Amino acid sequence: MSESERPVRVLIVDDSALVRELLTGILSSDPAIEVAGVAPDPLIAREKIKALSPDVITLDVEMPHMNGIEFLERLMRLRPMPVVMISTLTTEGADTTLRALELGAIDYVAKPTRRLSESIGSLAEEIRTKVKTAAHARVRGGAARKPAAPGPKAEAPAAASNRFTHLDVIGIGASTGGVEAIGEILAQVPADAPGIVIVQHLPGSFTGRFASRLDASLPLTVAEARDGAPILPGTVHIGRGGQDFEVRTDAAGRPICRLAEGTPGALHVPSIDRLFTSLARFGKRTAGVLLTGMGRDGAIGLKAMRDAGALTIGQDAGTSVVFGMPRAAAEAGAVSIQLPLTRIAQAMLDQSSSE
């Protein structure tokens, strides 16, 4: 059997015997997945990782001896591997989930808090899909990544600085792996850069906390998008989960945030495609960046931006956790340049200050 044909081998790490049993049943029902082992705490998990060499770990947060976040931080430093967080805290504590994603966890699933044995079945397909996706994801190892120490908050100027006068707004879209990627890009962006609008696929209970965490660690002003909010230099607006997000203009022709009801039946709300399509009206006065993620969201909108004369950047395969969205955009002819994550911020800034 070839490497691509063999089942994904999973180690389940959870202190609840019931959860271990339920997850074993859910994952084992898929012939493409093999449960290699289970562990009730991180100490036993550490030994089983050495003995079993699983492809993916599912990891709880609240466990004896060492919590899941501390274990994840050590794992990513010493033996990076794909991790899917599965815990009730991923719903109740958005900060906990976001910290796990910042540390390098591929994705997360929120366990039901009531009648677990009856309700977890509704998440079965999501769990199996995310585990299989994680097995093929690129894990960014190394020391735990912490937000950069913030400098003094700069007040956003009423008009663009002399350095960055050639773009009105920059759009960024991301999904799986995007929390970490967005943080890395924004850490390189100065406080007088053009306004930035972002769609990161997250639920509505998470996007506000995501914005707050970035705002606390950056000189930029980062907030969850509000309807009618002006998009000024030095500001970052993150679309709220569950509401579509577009960029329009006010009576004076200046860019503002516009929130709308999500399109019925849409796979993702907010939609990267919808944000990028709204940016296409700005032509060469905007730039679009499509980062790591599964699926095709963003490809259509990025193509509209490129056709309108905008610079369009796709993250490359080598640095994407999941190359699905940037690949789809490249195949659609939507990408002007494909770059590694470390070079994207500078490319945006160069365009903002170019003639």
Contacts in CASP RR format, 6 or more apart in sequence:
PFRMAT RR
TARGET T0000
AUTHOR 0000-0000-0000
METHOD contacts of the structure
MODEL  1
MSESERPVRVLIVDDSALVRELLTGILSSDPAIEVAGVAPDPLIAREKIK
ALSPDVITLDVEMPHMNGIEFLERLMRLRPMPVVMISTLTTEGADTTLRA
LELGAIDYVAKPTRRLSESIGSLAEEIRTKVKTAAHARVRGGAARKPAAP
GPKAEAPAAASNRFTHLDVIGIGASTGGVEAIGEILAQVPADAPGIVIVQ
HLPGSFTGRFASRLDASLPLTVAEARDGAPILPGTVHIGRGGQDFEVRTD
AAGRPICRLAEGTPGALHVPSIDRLFTSLARFGKRTAGVLLTGMGRDGAI
GLKAMRDAGALTIGQDAGTSVVFGMPRAAAEAGAVSIQLPLTRIAQAMLD
QSSSE
7 31 0 8 1.000
7 32 0 8 1.000
7 33 0 8 1.000
7 34 0 8 1.000
8 32 0 8 1.000
8 33 0 8 1.000
8 34 0 8 1.000
8 55 0 8 1.000
8 56 0 8 1.000
8 131 0 8 1.000
8 132 0 8 1.000
8 135 0 8 1.000
9 34 0 8 1.000
9 35 0 8 1.000
9 36 0 8 1.000
9 52 0 8 1.000
9 53 0 8 1.000
9 54 0 8 1.000
9 55 0 8 1.000
9 56 0 8 1.000
10 27 0 8 1.000
10 33 0 8 1.000
10 34 0 8 1.000
10 35 0 8 1.000
10 36 0 8 1.000
10 37 0 8 1.000
10 54 0 8 1.000
10 55 0 8 1.000
10 56 0 8 1.000
10 57 0 8 1.000
10 58 0 8 1.000
10 131 0 8 1.000
11 36 0 8 1.000
11 37 0 8 1.000
11 38 0 8 1.000
11 39 0 8 1.000
11 45 0 8 1.000
11 48 0 8 1.000
11 49 0 8 1.000
11 52 0 8 1.000
11 54 0 8 1.000
11 56 0 8 1.000
11 57 0 8 1.000
11 58 0 8 1.000
12 20 0 8 1.000
12 23 0 8 1.000
12 24 0 8 1.000
12 27 0 8 1.000
12 35 0 8 1.000
12 37 0 8 1.000
12 38 0 8 1.000
12 39 0 8 1.000
12 57 0 8 1.000
12 58 0 8 1.000
13 38 0 8 1.000
13 39 0 8 1.000
13 40 0 8 1.000
13 41 0 8 1.000
13 42 0 8 1.000
13 45 0 8 1.000
13 57 0 8 1.000
13 58 0 8 1.000
13 59 0 8 1.000
13 60 0 8 1.000
13 63 0 8 1.000
13 68 0 8 1.000
13 71 0 8 1.000
14 20 0 8 1.000
14 23 0 8 1.000
14 38 0 8 1.000
14 40 0 8 1.000
14 58 0 8 1.000
14 59 0 8 1.000
14 60 0 8 1.000
14 63 0 8 1.000
14 86 0 8 1.000
15 40 0 8 1.000
15 41 0 8 1.000
15 60 0 8 1.000
15 62 0 8 1.000
15 63 0 8 1.000
15 64 0 8 1.000
16 60 0 8 1.000
17 40 0 8 1.000
18 116 0 8 1.000
18 117 0 8 1.000
19 60 0 8 1.000
19 86 0 8 1.000
19 111 0 8 1.000
19 116 0 8 1.000
20 38 0 8 1.000
20 40 0 8 1.000
22 116 0 8 1.000
22 117 0 8 1.000
22 120 0 8 1.000
22 121 0 8 1.000
23 35 0 8 1.000
23 58 0 8 1.000
23 86 0 8 1.000
23 127 0 8 1.000
24 35 0 8 1.000
24 38 0 8 1.000
25 35 0 8 1.000
26 120 0 8 1.000
26 121 0 8 1.000
26 124 0 8 1.000
26 127 0 8 1.000
26 128 0 8 1.000
27 33 0 8 1.000
27 35 0 8 1.000
27 127 0 8 1.000
27 128 0 8 1.000
27 131 0 8 1.000
28 34 0 8 1.000
28 35 0 8 1.000
29 124 0 8 1.000
29 128 0 8 1.000
30 128 0 8 1.000
30 132 0 8 1.000
32 132 0 8 1.000
33 128 0 8 1.000
33 131 0 8 1.000
33 132 0 8 1.000
36 52 0 8 1.000
36 54 0 8 1.000
37 48 0 8 1.000
37 52 0 8 1.000
37 54 0 8 1.000
39 45 0 8 1.000
39 48 0 8 1.000
40 63 0 8 1.000
40 64 0 8 1.000
41 63 0 8 1.000
41 64 0 8 1.000
41 65 0 8 1.000
41 66 0 8 1.000
42 63 0 8 1.000
42 65 0 8 1.000
42 66 0 8 1.000
42 68 0 8 1.000
42 70 0 8 1.000
42 71 0 8 1.000
43 65 0 8 1.000
43 66 0 8 1.000
45 57 0 8 1.000
45 71 0 8 1.000
46 71 0 8 1.000
48 54 0 8 1.000
49 57 0 8 1.000
49 75 0 8 1.000
49 79 0 8 1.000
49 81 0 8 1.000
54 81 0 8 1.000
55 81 0 8 1.000
55 82 0 8 1.000
55 135 0 8 1.000
56 81 0 8 1.000
56 82 0 8 1.000
56 83 0 8 1.000
56 84 0 8 1.000
56 131 0 8 1.000
56 134 0 8 1.000
56 135 0 8 1.000
57 75 0 8 1.000
57 81 0 8 1.000
57 82 0 8 1.000
57 83 0 8 1.000
57 84 0 8 1.000
58 83 0 8 1.000
58 84 0 8 1.000
58 85 0 8 1.000
58 86 0 8 1.000
58 127 0 8 1.000
58 131 0 8 1.000
59 68 0 8 1.000
59 71 0 8 1.000
59 72 0 8 1.000
59 83 0 8 1.000
59 84 0 8 1.000
59 85 0 8 1.000
59 86 0 8 1.000
59 87 0 8 1.000
59 105 0 8 1.000
60 68 0 8 1.000
60 85 0 8 1.000
60 86 0 8 1.000
60 87 0 8 1.000
61 67 0 8 1.000
61 68 0 8 1.000
61 69 0 8 1.000
61 85 0 8 1.000
61 87 0 8 1.000
61 89 0 8 1.000
61 90 0 8 1.000
61 96 0 8 1.000
61 100 0 8 1.000
62 68 0 8 1.000
62 87 0 8 1.000
62 88 0 8 1.000
62 89 0 8 1.000
63 71 0 8 1.000
69 96 0 8 1.000
69 99 0 8 1.000
69 100 0 8 1.000
69 103 0 8 1.000
72 83 0 8 1.000
72 85 0 8 1.000
72 100 0 8 1.000
72 103 0 8 1.000
72 104 0 8 1.000
72 105 0 8 1.000
73 103 0 8 1.000
73 144 0 8 1.000
75 81 0 8 1.000
75 83 0 8 1.000
76 103 0 8 1.000
76 104 0 8 1.000
76 139 0 8 1.000
76 141 0 8 1.000
76 142 0 8 1.000
76 144 0 8 1.000
77 141 0 8 1.000
77 142 0 8 1.000
77 143 0 8 1.000
77 144 0 8 1.000
80 104 0 8 1.000
80 139 0 8 1.000
80 140 0 8 1.000
80 141 0 8 1.000
80 142 0 8 1.000
81 139 0 8 1.000
82 106 0 8 1.000
82 134 0 8 1.000
82 135 0 8 1.000
82 137 0 8 1.000
82 139 0 8 1.000
83 100 0 8 1.000
83 104 0 8 1.000
83 105 0 8 1.000
83 106 0 8 1.000
83 134 0 8 1.000
84 105 0 8 1.000
84 106 0 8 1.000
84 107 0 8 1.000
84 108 0 8 1.000
84 109 0 8 1.000
84 127 0 8 1.000
84 130 0 8 1.000
84 131 0 8 1.000
84 134 0 8 1.000
85 97 0 8 1.000
85 100 0 8 1.000
85 105 0 8 1.000
85 107 0 8 1.000
85 108 0 8 1.000
85 109 0 8 1.000
86 108 0 8 1.000
86 109 0 8 1.000
86 111 0 8 1.000
86 127 0 8 1.000
87 96 0 8 1.000
87 108 0 8 1.000
87 110 0 8 1.000
87 111 0 8 1.000
88 110 0 8 1.000
88 111 0 8 1.000
88 112 0 8 1.000
88 113 0 8 1.000
89 96 0 8 1.000
89 97 0 8 1.000
90 96 0 8 1.000
90 97 0 8 1.000
90 100 0 8 1.000
90 108 0 8 1.000
90 109 0 8 1.000
90 110 0 8 1.000
90 111 0 8 1.000
91 110 0 8 1.000
91 111 0 8 1.000
91 113 0 8 1.000
91 205 0 8 1.000
92 113 0 8 1.000
94 205 0 8 1.000
94 206 0 8 1.000
94 208 0 8 1.000
94 209 0 8 1.000
94 210 0 8 1.000
95 209 0 8 1.000
95 213 0 8 1.000
97 108 0 8 1.000
97 206 0 8 1.000
98 179 0 8 1.000
98 206 0 8 1.000
98 209 0 8 1.000
98 210 0 8 1.000
98 213 0 8 1.000
100 108 0 8 1.000
101 107 0 8 1.000
101 108 0 8 1.000
101 177 0 8 1.000
101 178 0 8 1.000
101 179 0 8 1.000
101 180 0 8 1.000
102 145 0 8 1.000
102 147 0 8 1.000
102 179 0 8 1.000
102 180 0 8 1.000
102 183 0 8 1.000
103 144 0 8 1.000
103 145 0 8 1.000
104 139 0 8 1.000
104 140 0 8 1.000
104 141 0 8 1.000
104 145 0 8 1.000
104 177 0 8 1.000
104 180 0 8 1.000
106 130 0 8 1.000
106 133 0 8 1.000
106 134 0 8 1.000
106 137 0 8 1.000
106 139 0 8 1.000
106 176 0 8 1.000
106 177 0 8 1.000
106 321 0 8 1.000
106 322 0 8 1.000
107 130 0 8 1.000
107 133 0 8 1.000
107 134 0 8 1.000
107 176 0 8 1.000
107 177 0 8 1.000
109 123 0 8 1.000
109 126 0 8 1.000
109 127 0 8 1.000
109 130 0 8 1.000
110 123 0 8 1.000
111 120 0 8 1.000
111 123 0 8 1.000
112 119 0 8 1.000
112 120 0 8 1.000
112 122 0 8 1.000
112 123 0 8 1.000
133 176 0 8 1.000
133 294 0 8 1.000
133 322 0 8 1.000
136 322 0 8 1.000
137 176 0 8 1.000
137 177 0 8 1.000
137 321 0 8 1.000
137 322 0 8 1.000
138 318 0 8 1.000
138 319 0 8 1.000
138 320 0 8 1.000
138 321 0 8 1.000
138 322 0 8 1.000
138 323 0 8 1.000
139 321 0 8 1.000
140 180 0 8 1.000
140 319 0 8 1.000
140 321 0 8 1.000
145 180 0 8 1.000
145 184 0 8 1.000
147 183 0 8 1.000
147 187 0 8 1.000
147 213 0 8 1.000
147 214 0 8 1.000
147 216 0 8 1.000
147 217 0 8 1.000
147 218 0 8 1.000
148 187 0 8 1.000
148 217 0 8 1.000
148 218 0 8 1.000
149 217 0 8 1.000
150 216 0 8 1.000
150 217 0 8 1.000
150 218 0 8 1.000
150 219 0 8 1.000
151 219 0 8 1.000
152 219 0 8 1.000
153 191 0 8 1.000
153 219 0 8 1.000
153 221 0 8 1.000
154 191 0 8 1.000
154 192 0 8 1.000
154 219 0 8 1.000
154 234 0 8 1.000
156 191 0 8 1.000
156 221 0 8 1.000
156 232 0 8 1.000
156 233 0 8 1.000
156 234 0 8 1.000
156 235 0 8 1.000
157 192 0 8 1.000
157 232 0 8 1.000
157 233 0 8 1.000
157 234 0 8 1.000
158 232 0 8 1.000
159 233 0 8 1.000
160 168 0 8 1.000
160 192 0 8 1.000
160 194 0 8 1.000
160 233 0 8 1.000
161 192 0 8 1.000
161 233 0 8 1.000
163 192 0 8 1.000
163 352 0 8 1.000
163 353 0 8 1.000
164 192 0 8 1.000
164 193 0 8 1.000
164 194 0 8 1.000
164 233 0 8 1.000
164 349 0 8 1.000
164 352 0 8 1.000
164 353 0 8 1.000
165 352 0 8 1.000
165 353 0 8 1.000
166 285 0 8 1.000
166 351 0 8 1.000
166 352 0 8 1.000
166 353 0 8 1.000
166 354 0 8 1.000
166 355 0 8 1.000
167 194 0 8 1.000
167 285 0 8 1.000
167 286 0 8 1.000
167 287 0 8 1.000
167 351 0 8 1.000
167 352 0 8 1.000
168 194 0 8 1.000
168 195 0 8 1.000
168 231 0 8 1.000
168 255 0 8 1.000
168 282 0 8 1.000
168 285 0 8 1.000
168 286 0 8 1.000
169 194 0 8 1.000
169 195 0 8 1.000
169 196 0 8 1.000
169 197 0 8 1.000
169 231 0 8 1.000
169 247 0 8 1.000
169 255 0 8 1.000
169 279 0 8 1.000
169 282 0 8 1.000
169 285 0 8 1.000
169 286 0 8 1.000
170 193 0 8 1.000
170 194 0 8 1.000
170 195 0 8 1.000
170 196 0 8 1.000
170 197 0 8 1.000
170 286 0 8 1.000
170 287 0 8 1.000
170 288 0 8 1.000
170 289 0 8 1.000
170 348 0 8 1.000
170 352 0 8 1.000
171 196 0 8 1.000
171 197 0 8 1.000
171 198 0 8 1.000
171 275 0 8 1.000
171 276 0 8 1.000
171 279 0 8 1.000
171 286 0 8 1.000
171 287 0 8 1.000
171 288 0 8 1.000
171 289 0 8 1.000
172 182 0 8 1.000
172 185 0 8 1.000
172 196 0 8 1.000
172 197 0 8 1.000
172 198 0 8 1.000
172 199 0 8 1.000
172 288 0 8 1.000
172 289 0 8 1.000
172 291 0 8 1.000
173 198 0 8 1.000
173 199 0 8 1.000
173 200 0 8 1.000
173 272 0 8 1.000
173 275 0 8 1.000
173 276 0 8 1.000
173 289 0 8 1.000
173 290 0 8 1.000
173 291 0 8 1.000
173 298 0 8 1.000
174 181 0 8 1.000
174 182 0 8 1.000
174 198 0 8 1.000
174 199 0 8 1.000
174 200 0 8 1.000
174 201 0 8 1.000
174 272 0 8 1.000
174 290 0 8 1.000
174 291 0 8 1.000
174 292 0 8 1.000
174 293 0 8 1.000
174 325 0 8 1.000
175 200 0 8 1.000
175 201 0 8 1.000
175 268 0 8 1.000
175 272 0 8 1.000
175 291 0 8 1.000
175 292 0 8 1.000
175 293 0 8 1.000
175 294 0 8 1.000
175 295 0 8 1.000
175 297 0 8 1.000
175 322 0 8 1.000
175 325 0 8 1.000
176 201 0 8 1.000
176 292 0 8 1.000
176 293 0 8 1.000
176 294 0 8 1.000
176 321 0 8 1.000
176 322 0 8 1.000
177 291 0 8 1.000
177 292 0 8 1.000
177 293 0 8 1.000
177 321 0 8 1.000
177 322 0 8 1.000
178 200 0 8 1.000
178 291 0 8 1.000
178 292 0 8 1.000
178 293 0 8 1.000
178 321 0 8 1.000
179 200 0 8 1.000
179 202 0 8 1.000
179 210 0 8 1.000
180 321 0 8 1.000
181 291 0 8 1.000
181 292 0 8 1.000
181 315 0 8 1.000
181 321 0 8 1.000
181 341 0 8 1.000
182 198 0 8 1.000
182 200 0 8 1.000
182 214 0 8 1.000
182 291 0 8 1.000
183 214 0 8 1.000
184 341 0 8 1.000
184 342 0 8 1.000
185 289 0 8 1.000
185 291 0 8 1.000
185 341 0 8 1.000
185 344 0 8 1.000
185 345 0 8 1.000
185 348 0 8 1.000
186 196 0 8 1.000
186 214 0 8 1.000
186 218 0 8 1.000
186 220 0 8 1.000
186 222 0 8 1.000
186 236 0 8 1.000
186 345 0 8 1.000
187 217 0 8 1.000
187 218 0 8 1.000
188 345 0 8 1.000
188 346 0 8 1.000
189 196 0 8 1.000
189 218 0 8 1.000
189 220 0 8 1.000
189 345 0 8 1.000
189 348 0 8 1.000
189 349 0 8 1.000
190 219 0 8 1.000
190 349 0 8 1.000
191 219 0 8 1.000
191 220 0 8 1.000
191 234 0 8 1.000
192 233 0 8 1.000
192 234 0 8 1.000
193 220 0 8 1.000
193 233 0 8 1.000
193 234 0 8 1.000
193 348 0 8 1.000
193 349 0 8 1.000
193 352 0 8 1.000
194 233 0 8 1.000
194 234 0 8 1.000
194 352 0 8 1.000
195 231 0 8 1.000
195 232 0 8 1.000
195 233 0 8 1.000
195 234 0 8 1.000
195 235 0 8 1.000
195 236 0 8 1.000
195 237 0 8 1.000
195 255 0 8 1.000
196 220 0 8 1.000
196 234 0 8 1.000
196 235 0 8 1.000
196 236 0 8 1.000
196 237 0 8 1.000
197 225 0 8 1.000
197 231 0 8 1.000
197 236 0 8 1.000
197 237 0 8 1.000
197 239 0 8 1.000
197 245 0 8 1.000
197 247 0 8 1.000
197 257 0 8 1.000
197 275 0 8 1.000
197 279 0 8 1.000
198 236 0 8 1.000
198 237 0 8 1.000
198 238 0 8 1.000
198 239 0 8 1.000
199 238 0 8 1.000
199 239 0 8 1.000
199 245 0 8 1.000
199 270 0 8 1.000
199 271 0 8 1.000
199 272 0 8 1.000
199 275 0 8 1.000
200 207 0 8 1.000
200 210 0 8 1.000
200 238 0 8 1.000
200 239 0 8 1.000
201 268 0 8 1.000
201 293 0 8 1.000
201 297 0 8 1.000
202 210 0 8 1.000
202 241 0 8 1.000
203 241 0 8 1.000
203 242 0 8 1.000
204 240 0 8 1.000
204 241 0 8 1.000
204 242 0 8 1.000
206 241 0 8 1.000
207 224 0 8 1.000
207 238 0 8 1.000
207 239 0 8 1.000
207 240 0 8 1.000
207 241 0 8 1.000
208 224 0 8 1.000
208 238 0 8 1.000
208 240 0 8 1.000
210 238 0 8 1.000
211 222 0 8 1.000
211 223 0 8 1.000
211 224 0 8 1.000
211 236 0 8 1.000
211 238 0 8 1.000
212 222 0 8 1.000
214 220 0 8 1.000
214 222 0 8 1.000
214 236 0 8 1.000
214 238 0 8 1.000
215 221 0 8 1.000
215 222 0 8 1.000
215 223 0 8 1.000
220 234 0 8 1.000
220 235 0 8 1.000
220 236 0 8 1.000
221 234 0 8 1.000
221 235 0 8 1.000
221 236 0 8 1.000
222 235 0 8 1.000
222 236 0 8 1.000
222 238 0 8 1.000
223 229 0 8 1.000
223 235 0 8 1.000
223 236 0 8 1.000
223 237 0 8 1.000
223 238 0 8 1.000
224 237 0 8 1.000
224 238 0 8 1.000
224 239 0 8 1.000
224 240 0 8 1.000
225 237 0 8 1.000
225 238 0 8 1.000
225 239 0 8 1.000
225 240 0 8 1.000
225 245 0 8 1.000
225 257 0 8 1.000
225 259 0 8 1.000
226 237 0 8 1.000
226 257 0 8 1.000
226 259 0 8 1.000
227 257 0 8 1.000
227 258 0 8 1.000
227 259 0 8 1.000
228 250 0 8 1.000
228 256 0 8 1.000
228 257 0 8 1.000
228 258 0 8 1.000
229 237 0 8 1.000
229 256 0 8 1.000
229 257 0 8 1.000
230 250 0 8 1.000
230 254 0 8 1.000
230 255 0 8 1.000
230 256 0 8 1.000
231 237 0 8 1.000
231 247 0 8 1.000
231 254 0 8 1.000
231 255 0 8 1.000
231 256 0 8 1.000
231 257 0 8 1.000
237 245 0 8 1.000
237 257 0 8 1.000
239 245 0 8 1.000
239 259 0 8 1.000
239 270 0 8 1.000
240 259 0 8 1.000
240 270 0 8 1.000
241 269 0 8 1.000
241 270 0 8 1.000
242 262 0 8 1.000
242 269 0 8 1.000
242 270 0 8 1.000
243 259 0 8 1.000
243 260 0 8 1.000
243 261 0 8 1.000
243 262 0 8 1.000
243 269 0 8 1.000
243 270 0 8 1.000
244 259 0 8 1.000
244 260 0 8 1.000
244 261 0 8 1.000
244 262 0 8 1.000
244 263 0 8 1.000
244 266 0 8 1.000
244 269 0 8 1.000
244 270 0 8 1.000
244 271 0 8 1.000
244 274 0 8 1.000
244 275 0 8 1.000
245 257 0 8 1.000
245 258 0 8 1.000
245 259 0 8 1.000
245 260 0 8 1.000
245 270 0 8 1.000
245 274 0 8 1.000
245 275 0 8 1.000
246 257 0 8 1.000
246 258 0 8 1.000
246 259 0 8 1.000
246 260 0 8 1.000
246 274 0 8 1.000
246 275 0 8 1.000
246 278 0 8 1.000
247 255 0 8 1.000
247 256 0 8 1.000
247 257 0 8 1.000
247 258 0 8 1.000
247 275 0 8 1.000
247 278 0 8 1.000
247 279 0 8 1.000
247 282 0 8 1.000
248 255 0 8 1.000
248 256 0 8 1.000
248 258 0 8 1.000
248 278 0 8 1.000
249 255 0 8 1.000
249 256 0 8 1.000
250 256 0 8 1.000
255 282 0 8 1.000
258 278 0 8 1.000
262 269 0 8 1.000
262 270 0 8 1.000
262 271 0 8 1.000
263 269 0 8 1.000
263 271 0 8 1.000
263 274 0 8 1.000
267 297 0 8 1.000
268 297 0 8 1.000
271 297 0 8 1.000
271 298 0 8 1.000
272 290 0 8 1.000
272 297 0 8 1.000
272 298 0 8 1.000
272 301 0 8 1.000
272 325 0 8 1.000
273 297 0 8 1.000
273 298 0 8 1.000
273 299 0 8 1.000
273 300 0 8 1.000
273 301 0 8 1.000
274 301 0 8 1.000
276 288 0 8 1.000
276 298 0 8 1.000
276 300 0 8 1.000
276 301 0 8 1.000
276 302 0 8 1.000
276 304 0 8 1.000
276 305 0 8 1.000
277 300 0 8 1.000
277 301 0 8 1.000
277 304 0 8 1.000
277 305 0 8 1.000
279 286 0 8 1.000
279 288 0 8 1.000
279 305 0 8 1.000
279 310 0 8 1.000
280 286 0 8 1.000
280 301 0 8 1.000
280 304 0 8 1.000
280 305 0 8 1.000
280 307 0 8 1.000
280 308 0 8 1.000
280 310 0 8 1.000
281 308 0 8 1.000
282 308 0 8 1.000
282 310 0 8 1.000
283 305 0 8 1.000
283 308 0 8 1.000
283 309 0 8 1.000
283 310 0 8 1.000
284 308 0 8 1.000
284 309 0 8 1.000
284 310 0 8 1.000
285 310 0 8 1.000
286 305 0 8 1.000
286 310 0 8 1.000
287 310 0 8 1.000
287 311 0 8 1.000
287 312 0 8 1.000
287 313 0 8 1.000
287 348 0 8 1.000
287 351 0 8 1.000
287 352 0 8 1.000
288 302 0 8 1.000
288 305 0 8 1.000
288 310 0 8 1.000
288 311 0 8 1.000
288 312 0 8 1.000
288 313 0 8 1.000
289 312 0 8 1.000
289 313 0 8 1.000
289 314 0 8 1.000
289 315 0 8 1.000
289 344 0 8 1.000
289 348 0 8 1.000
290 298 0 8 1.000
290 299 0 8 1.000
290 302 0 8 1.000
290 312 0 8 1.000
290 313 0 8 1.000
290 314 0 8 1.000
290 315 0 8 1.000
290 325 0 8 1.000
290 326 0 8 1.000
290 329 0 8 1.000
290 334 0 8 1.000
290 335 0 8 1.000
291 314 0 8 1.000
291 315 0 8 1.000
291 320 0 8 1.000
291 325 0 8 1.000
291 326 0 8 1.000
291 341 0 8 1.000
291 344 0 8 1.000
292 315 0 8 1.000
292 319 0 8 1.000
292 320 0 8 1.000
292 321 0 8 1.000
292 322 0 8 1.000
292 323 0 8 1.000
292 325 0 8 1.000
292 326 0 8 1.000
293 320 0 8 1.000
293 321 0 8 1.000
293 322 0 8 1.000
293 323 0 8 1.000
293 324 0 8 1.000
293 325 0 8 1.000
293 326 0 8 1.000
294 322 0 8 1.000
294 324 0 8 1.000
294 325 0 8 1.000
295 324 0 8 1.000
295 325 0 8 1.000
295 328 0 8 1.000
296 324 0 8 1.000
296 325 0 8 1.000
296 328 0 8 1.000
297 325 0 8 1.000
298 325 0 8 1.000
298 328 0 8 1.000
298 329 0 8 1.000
298 334 0 8 1.000
299 325 0 8 1.000
299 328 0 8 1.000
299 329 0 8 1.000
299 331 0 8 1.000
299 332 0 8 1.000
299 334 0 8 1.000
300 332 0 8 1.000
300 334 0 8 1.000
301 334 0 8 1.000
302 312 0 8 1.000
302 314 0 8 1.000
302 329 0 8 1.000
302 332 0 8 1.000
302 334 0 8 1.000
302 335 0 8 1.000
303 329 0 8 1.000
303 332 0 8 1.000
303 333 0 8 1.000
303 334 0 8 1.000
305 312 0 8 1.000
305 334 0 8 1.000
306 312 0 8 1.000
306 333 0 8 1.000
306 334 0 8 1.000
306 335 0 8 1.000
306 336 0 8 1.000
311 336 0 8 1.000
311 337 0 8 1.000
311 347 0 8 1.000
311 351 0 8 1.000
312 329 0 8 1.000
312 334 0 8 1.000
312 335 0 8 1.000
312 336 0 8 1.000
312 337 0 8 1.000
313 335 0 8 1.000
313 336 0 8 1.000
313 337 0 8 1.000
313 338 0 8 1.000
313 339 0 8 1.000
313 344 0 8 1.000
313 347 0 8 1.000
313 348 0 8 1.000
314 326 0 8 1.000
314 329 0 8 1.000
314 330 0 8 1.000
314 335 0 8 1.000
314 337 0 8 1.000
314 338 0 8 1.000
314 339 0 8 1.000
314 344 0 8 1.000
315 323 0 8 1.000
315 326 0 8 1.000
315 338 0 8 1.000
315 339 0 8 1.000
315 340 0 8 1.000
315 341 0 8 1.000
315 344 0 8 1.000
316 326 0 8 1.000
316 338 0 8 1.000
316 339 0 8 1.000
316 340 0 8 1.000
316 341 0 8 1.000
317 323 0 8 1.000
317 326 0 8 1.000
317 327 0 8 1.000
318 340 0 8 1.000
319 340 0 8 1.000
319 341 0 8 1.000
319 342 0 8 1.000
320 326 0 8 1.000
320 341 0 8 1.000
326 335 0 8 1.000
326 338 0 8 1.000
329 335 0 8 1.000
330 338 0 8 1.000
337 347 0 8 1.000
339 347 0 8 1.000
END
